[in-house]
């Protein structure tokens, strides 16, 4: 069982590493694009709408700012977690697996938050093709991160000694 969990966890972590890198690249581009275009596009807006979020994103809708920033944060945390998780999985001992399990759970929570804003942005509509790509990959990576977290927790349960007798 240990080698099966280890190989599945390493495959999922490698897949998440690639997916989180894509999220990181697209979200970084969107933030940079928003910063470069904020001055010229927000100057024609009412002050109330321009103050809602410090960076006005000329593409997308009113949830774009929150979605892009949370995607950027989850991309950085997810990429780092996947990279360190691969190291922890290759070591395959109790302390390393516990660290990988906790960081994987934290990353999944951040990714679910970004996925929630992605779903809201899809519901509101009117998004750019790059944002649709970011939304799709965020939803996919939330599912693969859930699987990865589950597999790592199965690996952790192999190191927990069984209860015998009384407490």
ABEGO torsion letter per residue (X at the ends): XAAAAAAAAAAAAAAAAAAAAAAAAAAAAAAAAAAAAAAAAAAABBAAAAAABABBBABEBAAAAAAAAAAAAAAAAAAAAAAAAAAAAAAGBAAAAAAAAAAAAAAAAAAAAAAAAAAAAAAAEGBBAAAAAAAAAAAAAAAAAAAAAAAAAAAAAAABBBBBEBX
